[in-house]
């Protein structure tokens, strides 16, 4: 297995790592209860998704 002959410079290493940062998740308002929720997920507060209840949150 070949090994690198010379080390990579700090600039080359940091340029490669420039896109490795984490991004914050996106949030939308629930059309039923107007709380924030992730898009394409059921609302954790009221349990509705696409206008119908899919999770029972009365417990």
Secondary structure by P-SEA (a helix, b strand, c coil): cccccccccaaaaaaaacccccccbbbbbcccccccccccccccccccccccccccccc
